[in-house]
Amino acid sequence: MTGELERFRRLLAELGDHLRDTVVAARMVAAPGSLTGVVDEVDADVIYGIDRIGDGAVLGWFDDHWPADEPVRLVMEGIDDHRSVTFPAGVEPQDLAWTCLIDPIDGTRNLMFDKRSAWVLAALAPGAGPHLTLDDLVVGAMTEIPVVKQWRADQISGIRHCDLVSSGLDVRTSRRITLHDRPTTSTELTHGFASFAHAFPDAKAFLARLDQDLWEALIPAGPRGRAVFEDQYVCSAGQLHEVLTGRDRLVGDLRPLAYAQLGLEGRPVCHPYDVCTGFLLAEAGGVFEDPWGGPVRAPLDTTSAVLWIAYANPRLAAIVRPALVEVLAHHIDPTILGAFGAP
């Protein structure tokens, strides 16, 4: 099975290369402000001008490159869940070999203002149907779309239970180099980066209380305070990449719990396509799980809210997880916790 999946790992990496190159080229010639405006709002997210570039490039690539003998259904930001987009077109659900979960540009808000990289995400699960979850994805690739002044764009791809393939592309020369990044083995949070997502105004104060209580439980207060650094990378894939490459020790997204507790509907959350390559962190030696230590089993759709925690290594997860569970039990209604899968 592993040898067979290698074909698809290469295909998803090629898709990532195509989308990166397409977006980079389009940004070079775009009129000022043309990529930063809101062009649509769908159930999944707000769609900006830059998103349209990625959406169109995905469909064209599948038309030209996806093997006809492996029928696939696309689940993608920009395609409503009730639509069935398949390659070849018109394939019956029972005949589909794969479901492909795609985010053409994760990190739109960073990239359209040229602040930080965005990422192309793509992952495959065998078969099709509503029973599939993130835990069923078996092969994936994440490809960096760099800011204008950045010369290297990374790509990490892999198959579940296999070694990762990591490379960096020099966008000036198209020369590719092999990378050997891995998560840190440190079990200390002090003097390292550890962050929970709260980049938007809504629920920021509530999330900060969760954050503060967690550090109170984990690290005794000293005369100079707690030296734990925070980084709000407004991009789930970017956050995971920081852990996977040894820069961050812990990143988590608890926003769906906070919004539910506060009665805030329709706020920005992480969706399944944002973390479809989360399993690559586990293959690198890290941990990608829900807040209670279980697998992240969100359905393969574009609208479900996803809770997740990424740790650099299992020992760090074992240290933080019990304190996090206790903090959530103190701040979040038990009914809400149960609805999100708490044991």
C-alpha positions in Angstrom: 0.0 0.0 0.0 2.9 2.4 0.8 4.3 2.0 -2.7 1.0 2.7 -4.2 0.5 5.8 -2.1 3.8 7.2 -3.2 2.3 8.0 -6.5 -0.3 10.2 -4.8 2.2 11.9 -2.5 4.1 13.0 -5.6 0.8 14.2 -7.2 -0.1 16.3 -4.2 3.4 17.8 -4.1 3.1 18.7 -7.8 -0.3 20.3 -7.1 1.3 22.3 -4.4 4.1 23.4 -6.7 1.6 24.4 -9.4 -0.5 26.5 -7.0 2.6 28.2 -5.4 3.9 29.1 -8.8 0.5 30.4 -10.0 -0.1 32.5 -7.0 3.5 33.9 -7.0 3.2 34.9 -10.7 -0.2 36.5 -10.2 0.9 38.6 -7.3 3.8 40.0 -9.4 1.4 41.6 -11.9 -1.7 42.3 -9.8 -2.9 45.8 -9.5 -2.5 47.4 -6.0 -5.3 46.5 -3.8 -6.9 44.0 -6.2 -6.1 41.0 -4.1 -7.1 42.3 -0.7 -10.8 43.1 -1.2 -13.7 40.8 -0.1 -15.2 39.2 -3.2 -17.6 36.7 -1.6 -18.7 35.2 1.7 -19.6 31.5 1.8 -20.5 29.2 4.7 -16.8 28.2 5.1 -15.1 31.6 5.1 -14.7 35.1 3.7 -13.3 35.0 0.2 -10.7 37.6 -0.8 -9.5 38.5 -4.2 -6.3 36.4 -3.9 -8.4 33.3 -3.1 -9.9 33.3 -6.6 -6.4 32.7 -8.1 -5.9 29.5 -6.1 -9.5 28.2 -6.6 -9.3 28.3 -10.4 -5.8 26.8 -10.5 -6.9 23.8 -8.5 -9.7 22.8 -10.9 -7.5 23.3 -14.0 -4.7 21.2 -12.5 -7.1 18.3 -11.7 -8.5 18.5 -15.2 -5.0 18.2 -16.7 -3.2 15.9 -14.3 -5.4 13.7 -12.1 -5.4 10.0 -13.3 -8.8 9.1 -14.7 -8.5 5.5 -13.3 -8.5 7.0 -9.7 -11.8 8.9 -9.5 -11.7 11.6 -6.8 -14.1 14.0 -5.1 -12.8 17.4 -4.1 -13.7 19.0 -0.8 -12.3 22.5 -0.9 -12.6 26.0 0.5 -14.7 27.8 -2.1 -16.8 24.7 -3.0 -20.0 24.4 -0.9 -20.5 21.1 0.9 -23.7 20.3 -1.0 -21.8 20.5 -4.4 -20.1 17.4 -5.7 -17.0 18.2 -7.8 -15.4 15.1 -9.1 -12.6 14.1 -11.5 -13.6 12.7 -13.9 -16.9 14.6 -13.8 -20.1 12.8 -13.0 -18.6 9.8 -11.2 -21.1 8.0 -9.0 -20.3 8.2 -5.2 -19.9 4.4 -5.0 -17.2 4.5 -7.7 -15.0 7.2 -6.1 -11.6 5.9 -5.1 -10.6 9.0 -3.1 -11.7 12.1 -1.3 -9.2 15.0 -1.6 -9.4 17.8 1.1 -7.8 21.0 -0.2 -7.1 24.5 1.0 -5.6 26.3 -2.0 -4.4 29.2 0.2 -4.3 28.8 4.0 -3.0 32.1 5.3 -4.8 34.4 2.9 -4.8 37.3 5.3 -1.0 37.1 5.8 -0.2 36.7 2.1 -2.4 39.4 0.6 -0.7 42.0 2.7 2.7 40.3 2.1 3.3 39.8 5.9 4.0 36.1 6.1 3.8 33.0 4.0 0.6 31.2 3.2 0.4 27.4 2.5 -1.2 25.1 -0.1 -2.7 22.1 1.7 -3.9 18.9 0.2 -4.6 15.4 1.6 -6.3 12.2 0.5 -8.6 9.7 2.2 -9.6 6.4 0.5 -13.2 6.3 -0.7 -15.9 8.8 -0.1 -18.9 9.5 2.1 -19.9 11.3 5.3 -18.2 8.7 7.5 -14.7 10.0 6.6 -12.8 12.2 9.1 -9.4 13.8 9.4 -8.2 10.6 11.0 -8.8 8.8 7.7 -6.4 10.9 5.7 -3.4 8.8 4.6 -1.2 11.0 2.3 -0.7 14.8 2.2 1.4 17.7 1.2 1.9 21.2 2.5 3.6 23.7 0.2 4.7 27.2 1.2 3.7 30.3 -0.8 6.3 32.8 0.1 6.1 36.6 0.6 7.8 38.7 -2.1 11.1 39.2 -0.3 11.5 35.5 0.6 13.8 33.3 -1.5 13.0 29.9 -0.1 9.7 28.1 -0.1 9.4 24.9 1.9 7.4 21.8 1.1 6.6 18.8 3.4 4.8 15.8 2.2 4.3 12.3 3.4 2.3 9.1 3.9 0.9 8.0 7.2 3.3 5.8 9.2 6.2 6.7 6.8 9.1 9.1 6.7 8.4 12.6 5.5 9.8 14.2 2.4 11.0 17.8 3.1 12.5 20.2 0.7 13.1 23.9 0.1 12.8 25.5 -3.3 14.9 28.6 -4.2 12.2 30.6 -6.0 14.9 32.7 -7.8 16.6 29.7 -9.4 14.1 26.8 -9.1 16.9 24.8 -7.3 15.5 22.4 -4.7 17.4 21.4 -1.6 16.6 18.6 0.9 15.6 19.7 4.4 15.9 17.7 7.6 13.7 19.8 10.0 12.1 18.1 13.0 10.2 19.2 16.1 12.2 20.1 19.1 12.8 17.4 21.8 12.7 20.0 24.6 10.2 19.4 27.3 10.5 22.9 28.7 8.1 25.7 27.9 10.2 28.4 29.4 12.2 30.4 26.9 10.2 28.8 24.1 7.2 29.7 21.9 3.8 28.3 23.0 0.7 29.9 21.7 -3.1 29.5 21.4 -4.9 31.2 18.5 -6.7 34.4 19.4 -5.9 36.7 16.5 -9.4 38.1 16.2 -11.1 40.5 18.7 -14.0 38.3 19.6 -13.5 36.1 22.6 -9.9 37.3 23.0 -10.3 38.2 26.7 -11.9 34.8 27.4 -9.2 32.9 25.6 -6.5 34.9 27.4 -8.0 33.8 30.7 -7.7 30.1 29.6 -4.2 30.8 28.5 -3.2 32.6 31.8 -4.7 29.8 33.9 -2.8 27.2 32.0 0.5 28.9 32.6 -0.4 29.4 36.3 -0.9 25.6 36.6 2.3 24.7 34.6 4.9 27.2 35.5 5.4 28.7 39.0 5.5 32.5 39.1 8.9 34.0 39.6 10.1 37.5 40.3 10.8 38.1 36.6 7.6 36.5 35.3 7.1 33.6 33.0 9.3 33.6 29.9 6.9 31.9 27.5 6.7 33.6 24.1 3.6 33.9 22.0 3.3 34.1 18.2 0.0 34.8 16.4 0.6 33.3 13.0 -2.9 33.8 11.4 -2.7 30.5 9.5 -3.3 27.0 10.9 -0.8 25.4 8.5 1.8 28.0 9.4 1.3 27.3 13.1 1.8 23.5 12.5 4.9 24.2 10.4 6.4 26.2 13.2 6.0 23.1 15.5 7.1 20.6 12.9 10.3 22.5 12.2 11.3 23.0 15.8 10.4 26.7 16.2 7.4 26.3 18.5 6.8 23.9 21.3 3.0 24.1 21.5 0.3 25.6 19.4 -3.4 25.2 19.9 -6.8 26.4 18.7 -9.6 26.5 21.3 -11.7 29.2 19.6 -14.7 26.9 18.9 -15.1 26.2 22.7 -14.7 29.9 23.6 -17.3 31.0 21.0 -19.8 28.3 22.1 -19.3 29.3 25.8 -19.9 33.0 25.0 -22.8 32.3 22.6 -20.9 33.8 19.6 -22.0 32.3 16.3 -20.4 32.6 12.9 -17.0 33.7 14.1 -13.8 32.6 12.2 -12.7 29.2 13.2 -10.4 26.5 12.0 -12.0 24.2 9.4 -11.0 20.6 8.4 -9.1 21.8 5.3 -7.0 24.1 7.4 -5.4 21.1 9.3 -5.7 18.4 6.7 -1.9 17.9 6.9 -1.8 17.8 10.7 -1.0 14.1 10.6 2.4 15.0 9.1 3.4 16.4 12.5 2.9 13.0 14.1 5.0 11.4 11.4 7.8 13.9 12.3 7.7 12.9 16.0 5.2 15.5 17.3 1.7 15.2 18.5 -1.5 16.4 16.8 -4.6 15.7 18.9 -7.8 17.1 20.4 -7.5 18.9 23.8 -8.3 15.6 25.7 -5.6 13.5 23.9 -7.8 11.9 21.3 -7.5 12.0 17.5 -8.8 15.0 15.7 -11.9 13.4 14.0 -13.6 16.3 12.3 -15.5 15.3 9.2 -14.1 16.0 5.7 -16.2 19.1 5.0 -15.7 22.9 4.7 -17.7 24.1 7.6 -17.1 22.0 10.8 -15.3 23.8 13.6 -12.0 22.0 14.5 -10.4 22.0 18.0 -6.7 20.9 17.9 -3.5 21.0 19.9 0.0 20.5 18.4 2.9 19.5 20.7 6.5 19.2 19.7 6.9 15.8 21.3 4.9 13.2 23.4 6.6 14.0 26.7 5.6 17.7 26.4 2.1 16.6 25.6 2.0 14.4 28.7 3.1 17.4 30.8 0.6 20.0 29.4 -2.5 17.9 28.6 -3.7 17.2 32.2 -3.5 20.9 33.1 -5.3 21.9 29.9 -8.1 19.5 30.5 -8.5 20.9 34.0 -8.6 24.5 32.8 -11.2 23.7 30.2 -13.4 21.9 32.7 -13.2 25.0 35.0 -14.2 27.5 32.3 -16.4 25.6 29.8 -19.9 24.3 30.4 -19.9 20.4 30.5 -22.6 20.3 27.9 -20.5 22.2 25.5 -17.4 20.1 26.3 -19.5 17.0 25.6 -20.7 18.3 22.2 -17.0 18.8 21.2 -16.0 15.3 22.2 -14.7 15.6 25.7 -14.7 12.2 27.5 
